């Protein structure tokens, strides 16, 4: 009998995608366990960096975690970028851009990217983002099947539009929808593994 538990959560800004902190600044970092009393053995599937927010899956099943991380499932991000993004920049993102990764140059795979016409209706973030008085910002969608460390941020910087806010809205067929920041919903495995 499979008694594994799976959750989707809206990871808040400023949290690490982990339950245990082995880093230097142990006490100053916020961890997922502060959000909810997750069952023992819970792990996040993939991660969002501390300054990123949005959809994160939590499971007690290592096999599912491994499957999602290695199977090329699409992950969609909404990025608010600094400046009025150009069609050329979007095309460059779609075709793949060169970013630094582990001290080496890395060419990202071609991906789907487009400008979002209307501003997404996300909850207000705890840390204020600079406002439009400092110049325009744009929202774009980037859909990846790979996920290097801080990849979306590095990609938008590479085309000249640094990311101000990054929210993951979808993993495969699982959507963030209208979840509130820090909200947690238990889901079943068929949701996770169906494509």
C-alpha positions in Angstrom: 0.0 0.0 0.0 1.4 3.4 -1.0 1.0 5.8 1.9 3.1 8.5 0.4 1.9 12.1 0.7 2.2 14.8 -1.9 1.5 18.5 -1.6 1.6 21.6 -3.8 2.5 24.8 -2.1 2.9 28.4 -3.0 6.5 28.9 -1.8 6.8 32.4 -0.4 9.6 34.8 -1.2 12.5 34.5 1.2 12.2 30.8 2.0 14.6 28.1 1.0 13.2 25.1 -0.8 14.3 22.7 1.9 13.5 21.4 5.3 17.0 21.3 6.8 19.6 24.0 6.5 23.2 22.8 6.5 24.5 26.3 5.4 26.5 28.8 7.4 23.7 31.2 8.3 21.5 28.5 9.8 19.3 30.6 12.0 18.5 33.4 9.6 17.0 31.3 6.8 13.4 30.4 6.6 12.6 26.8 5.8 9.6 25.0 4.4 8.8 23.3 7.7 7.8 26.6 9.2 4.8 26.7 6.8 3.2 23.4 7.7 3.6 20.2 9.7 4.7 18.1 6.8 5.1 14.3 7.3 8.6 13.1 8.1 10.6 12.2 5.0 9.1 15.1 3.0 11.3 16.6 0.3 10.8 19.3 -2.3 10.7 18.2 -5.9 13.3 20.4 -7.5 13.6 23.8 -5.9 13.0 27.5 -6.2 15.7 29.8 -5.0 15.2 32.0 -2.0 14.1 35.0 -3.9 11.7 33.1 -6.2 8.2 32.1 -5.3 5.3 30.1 -6.6 4.5 26.5 -7.2 6.6 23.9 -5.4 5.8 20.2 -5.1 6.5 18.3 -1.9 6.5 14.6 -1.6 7.5 11.8 0.7 8.2 9.6 -2.4 11.8 9.8 -3.7 10.9 7.9 -6.9 8.3 10.6 -7.9 10.8 13.3 -7.1 13.4 11.7 -9.3 10.8 11.1 -12.1 9.7 14.7 -12.2 13.3 16.1 -12.0 14.6 13.9 -14.8 11.7 13.4 -17.2 11.7 16.8 -19.0 8.3 17.8 -17.7 7.5 21.4 -18.6 7.9 24.1 -15.9 6.4 27.5 -16.5 7.6 30.7 -14.9 6.2 34.2 -15.0 9.0 36.7 -14.7 8.6 40.4 -14.1 11.6 42.0 -15.8 13.1 45.4 -15.7 12.3 47.4 -18.9 9.9 47.1 -21.8 11.1 43.8 -23.2 11.6 43.6 -27.0 10.6 41.0 -29.5 14.3 40.5 -30.2 14.9 39.6 -26.5 11.9 37.2 -26.5 13.3 35.6 -29.7 16.7 35.2 -28.1 15.2 33.5 -25.1 13.2 31.1 -27.3 16.3 30.2 -29.3 18.5 29.7 -26.3 21.0 32.1 -24.7 24.4 31.7 -23.1 24.6 31.8 -19.4 27.2 31.1 -16.8 26.8 27.9 -14.9 29.3 26.3 -12.5 32.0 28.7 -13.8 31.4 27.5 -17.4 29.4 28.9 -20.3 26.2 27.1 -20.9 23.8 27.4 -23.8 20.2 27.0 -22.7 17.9 24.8 -24.7 15.3 26.4 -27.0 12.2 27.0 -25.0 8.8 28.7 -25.2 8.8 32.4 -24.2 6.3 35.1 -24.8 5.2 38.5 -23.4 2.2 38.5 -21.1 -0.2 41.2 -22.1 -1.9 41.9 -18.8 -0.2 41.9 -15.4 -0.8 38.6 -13.6 -2.9 38.8 -10.5 -0.4 37.5 -7.9 -0.6 38.3 -4.2 1.5 41.2 -3.1 5.0 40.1 -2.2 6.4 40.6 1.3 9.4 42.4 -0.1 8.4 45.4 -2.2 9.4 45.4 -5.8 10.5 48.7 -7.2 7.5 50.4 -8.9 7.0 51.8 -12.4 8.1 55.3 -11.4 11.6 53.9 -12.0 10.8 53.0 -15.6 8.6 50.3 -17.2 8.6 46.6 -16.4 7.2 43.7 -18.4 5.9 40.3 -17.5 6.9 37.3 -19.6 6.2 33.6 -19.5 9.2 31.2 -19.9 8.5 27.5 -20.2 11.5 25.2 -19.6 12.1 21.5 -19.7 15.5 22.0 -17.9 16.3 23.8 -14.7 19.8 24.9 -14.0 20.5 26.9 -10.9 18.8 30.4 -11.2 18.3 29.7 -14.9 15.4 32.0 -15.6 17.1 34.9 -13.9 20.3 34.3 -15.8 18.4 34.0 -19.1 16.6 37.3 -18.7 19.8 39.1 -17.6 21.6 37.6 -20.7 19.1 39.4 -23.0 19.4 42.7 -21.0 16.2 42.5 -18.9 17.0 41.5 -15.3 14.3 39.7 -13.4 12.6 41.6 -10.6 10.1 39.0 -9.6 9.9 35.3 -10.5 6.9 33.1 -9.9 6.6 29.5 -11.0 3.0 28.9 -12.2 3.0 25.4 -13.5 4.8 22.0 -13.3 3.5 19.6 -16.0 -0.3 19.6 -15.6 -0.2 21.1 -12.0 -1.0 24.8 -11.9 -0.5 27.4 -9.1 -4.0 28.8 -10.0 -5.3 31.2 -7.4 -3.3 29.8 -4.4 -2.3 32.3 -1.7 1.3 32.8 -0.6 2.2 30.0 1.8 -0.9 28.0 1.0 -0.6 24.2 0.9 -2.9 21.7 -0.8 -2.6 18.0 -0.6 -2.8 16.3 -4.0 -2.7 12.7 -5.2 0.0 11.0 -7.3 -2.0 10.7 -10.4 -2.0 14.5 -10.6 1.8 14.6 -10.4 2.6 11.9 -12.9 -0.1 12.6 -15.5 1.3 14.7 -18.3 
